[in-house]
């Protein structure tokens, strides 16, 4: 069973990004009594770069169209992690 399918069973109301971002899927959390999916922001940007976008264009697209999109109370969260 894929992690996506497992999350879909645990939190069927969660809004998951398209399958091309499954490598960025990290888990879920409770937010205001609602379970929401968590994605790695960096891996989402990397997935966009695989579609041929430069880093700058991929990050801009991510910020405006993905992270900036409010889809209701089940909108996913995006984790930004710093590497030491």
C-alpha positions as CSV (number, residue, x, y, z in Angstrom):
1,X,0.0,0.0,0.0
2,X,1.4,3.4,-0.9
3,X,1.6,6.2,1.6
4,X,-1.0,8.2,-0.5
5,X,-3.5,5.3,-0.2
6,X,-2.8,4.9,3.5
7,X,-3.4,8.6,4.1
8,X,-6.6,8.5,2.0
9,X,-7.9,5.8,4.3
10,X,-6.9,7.6,7.5
11,X,-8.1,11.1,6.3
12,X,-10.4,10.6,3.4
13,X,-11.4,14.3,3.5
14,X,-7.8,15.4,3.0
15,X,-7.0,17.3,-0.1
16,X,-3.9,15.6,-1.6
17,X,-1.9,17.1,-4.4
18,X,-1.6,15.2,-7.7
19,X,0.4,12.0,-7.7
20,X,3.4,13.7,-9.3
21,X,4.0,15.2,-5.8
22,X,3.8,11.9,-3.9
23,X,7.6,11.9,-3.1
24,X,6.9,15.2,-1.2
25,X,4.2,13.7,1.0
26,X,5.5,13.5,4.5
27,X,2.5,12.7,6.7
28,X,-0.4,14.5,8.3
29,X,-1.2,16.5,11.4
30,X,-4.2,17.7,13.3
31,X,-5.0,21.4,12.7
32,X,-8.0,22.9,14.4
33,X,-9.5,19.4,14.9
34,X,-9.0,18.7,11.2
35,X,-6.4,16.3,9.8
36,X,-4.4,17.7,6.9
37,X,-1.7,16.3,4.7
38,X,1.9,17.7,5.1
39,X,4.2,18.0,2.1
40,X,7.9,19.0,1.8
41,X,8.0,22.3,0.1
42,X,11.5,21.6,-1.2
43,X,10.4,18.3,-2.8
44,X,7.3,19.9,-4.4
45,X,9.7,22.5,-6.0
46,X,12.0,19.7,-7.1
47,X,9.0,17.9,-8.7
48,X,8.1,21.1,-10.6
49,X,11.7,21.3,-11.8
50,X,11.4,17.8,-13.3
51,X,8.7,19.3,-15.5
52,X,11.4,21.5,-17.0
53,X,11.0,24.7,-14.9
54,X,14.1,26.5,-13.6
55,X,14.4,26.6,-9.8
56,X,13.2,30.2,-9.7
57,X,10.2,29.6,-11.9
58,X,9.3,26.4,-10.0
59,X,9.5,28.2,-6.6
60,X,7.4,31.1,-7.9
61,X,4.8,28.6,-9.3
62,X,4.8,26.7,-6.0
63,X,4.4,29.9,-3.9
64,X,1.5,31.3,-5.9
65,X,-0.4,28.3,-7.2
66,X,0.2,25.6,-4.6
67,X,1.2,27.0,-1.2
68,X,-0.9,30.1,-1.8
69,X,-4.0,28.3,-2.7
70,X,-6.6,28.0,0.0
71,X,-8.8,25.0,-0.6
72,X,-10.9,25.1,2.6
73,X,-10.2,23.6,5.9
74,X,-8.4,20.5,4.4
75,X,-5.8,22.6,2.6
76,X,-2.4,20.8,2.9
77,X,0.5,22.2,4.9
78,X,4.0,22.7,3.5
79,X,7.1,22.1,5.6
80,X,10.2,24.1,4.9
81,X,13.2,22.3,6.3
82,X,16.7,23.7,6.5
83,X,19.7,21.5,5.9
84,X,22.6,22.1,8.2
